[in-house]
Amino acid sequence: MLAKTVLSRRPLLVLLVAAFVLSCGGPVLQAAKGSSVTGKASWYGGKFHGRKTASGERFNKNALTAAHRKLPFGTKVRVTHLGNGKSVIVRINDRGPFGNRGRILDLSEAAATRLGMKRAGVARIKLEVLSVGKKKKSRRRKR
């Protein structure tokens, strides 16, 4: 009898767990021109310079680029440092940031320098979508 009760509640439990996991992902940003969100940004450079990004292009730490979990590649966003008011326009060309530290964006070293956040490593930012990139077909081969 107990096993029957647990099994009948299993779909509800799975649904609740899925809803909880999705809600923990941080602020959600719609990929629409004019939309914005605030959160934390970090930066990456050095050891990734020259490596391929998720978009397939080579990472250049001196370019004004950024990594975002979901925005389409080629999307241009304005990033404003909420602590000092400085802003920079970057293009999304990679995926990230990864880990659960509440960050919404990984900036290139050049973008972090322009924002004045390189030394601190992390800053509170406002991200505004200026133009949405076109979705590219996946490079994966279909089986």
C-alpha positions in Angstrom: 0.0 0.0 0.0 2.8 2.4 0.9 4.7 1.7 -2.4 1.5 2.4 -4.3 1.1 5.8 -2.6 4.7 6.8 -3.3 4.5 5.8 -6.9 1.3 7.7 -7.5 3.0 10.9 -6.1 6.2 10.4 -8.1 5.2 12.6 -11.1 4.2 15.4 -8.7 7.5 15.1 -6.9 9.5 15.2 -10.2 7.5 18.3 -11.3 8.2 20.1 -8.0 12.0 19.2 -8.1 12.2 20.4 -11.8 10.4 23.7 -10.9 12.8 24.3 -8.0 15.9 23.6 -10.1 14.7 25.9 -12.9 13.9 28.7 -10.4 17.5 28.6 -9.0 19.1 29.5 -12.3 19.1 33.3 -11.5 17.5 36.1 -13.3 16.0 35.2 -16.7 16.6 37.5 -19.6 14.4 37.4 -22.7 16.4 37.6 -25.9 14.5 40.7 -27.0 15.8 44.1 -28.0 15.4 46.5 -25.1 15.2 43.9 -22.3 17.5 44.2 -19.3 18.5 42.4 -16.2 20.8 43.1 -13.2 23.2 40.6 -11.7 26.9 39.8 -11.2 29.6 39.6 -14.0 33.0 38.1 -13.8 35.8 38.0 -16.5 38.1 35.5 -18.1 41.2 35.9 -20.3 44.7 34.5 -20.1 44.6 30.8 -20.3 41.6 30.8 -22.6 43.1 33.2 -25.2 43.2 31.4 -28.6 41.0 28.5 -27.6 37.7 27.9 -29.4 34.6 29.3 -27.9 31.2 27.6 -28.0 30.3 29.6 -31.1 33.3 28.1 -32.9 35.4 31.2 -33.1 38.7 31.7 -31.3 38.6 33.5 -28.0 40.4 36.9 -28.0 41.0 38.4 -24.6 41.5 41.8 -26.2 38.1 41.8 -28.0 34.9 43.2 -26.5 33.1 39.9 -26.1 31.2 38.0 -23.4 29.8 34.6 -22.5 26.1 34.1 -21.6 24.2 30.9 -20.8 21.3 31.5 -23.2 21.5 34.6 -25.4 22.1 33.8 -29.1 25.6 34.1 -30.4 26.1 37.5 -32.1 23.7 39.3 -29.6 25.1 42.8 -28.7 24.5 43.9 -25.1 25.4 47.0 -23.1 27.0 46.2 -19.8 26.9 48.9 -17.2 29.0 48.6 -14.0 26.5 49.6 -11.2 29.3 50.7 -8.9 31.0 53.3 -11.1 28.6 53.9 -14.0 31.0 52.8 -16.7 29.6 50.9 -19.6 30.7 48.9 -22.6 29.0 47.2 -25.6 30.0 43.5 -26.0 29.0 40.7 -28.4 28.0 37.3 -27.1 30.3 34.6 -28.6 30.5 32.0 -25.8 28.5 30.1 -23.2 28.9 30.6 -19.5 29.4 31.5 -16.7 29.4 28.1 -15.2 29.1 27.2 -11.5 26.5 28.4 -9.1 27.9 31.8 -7.9 25.0 34.0 -9.0 26.8 35.3 -12.1 25.0 36.1 -15.3 27.8 37.1 -17.6 31.5 36.3 -18.2 33.3 39.2 -19.8 36.5 39.2 -21.9 39.6 40.8 -20.2 39.3 43.9 -22.4 35.7 44.5 -21.5 36.5 44.0 -17.8 39.3 46.6 -18.1 37.0 49.1 -19.7 34.4 48.6 -16.9 37.1 49.1 -14.2 36.3 45.7 -12.7 39.4 43.6 -13.6 41.1 43.9 -10.2 37.9 43.1 -8.2 37.1 40.2 -10.5 33.3 40.4 -10.0 31.0 43.4 -10.2 27.2 44.1 -10.1 26.1 45.0 -13.6 23.1 45.9 -15.6 22.8 44.0 -18.9 20.7 45.5 -21.7 20.0 43.7 -25.0 20.8 46.1 -28.0 20.4 43.6 -30.9 19.7 39.9 -31.0 22.0 37.6 -32.9 20.7 35.2 -35.4 20.6 31.5 -34.4 23.1 29.4 -36.3 22.5 25.8 -37.2 24.2 23.4 -34.9 27.5 22.0 -36.1 26.8 18.6 -34.7 26.2 15.9 -37.2 22.9 14.1 -37.1 23.1 10.4 -36.8 
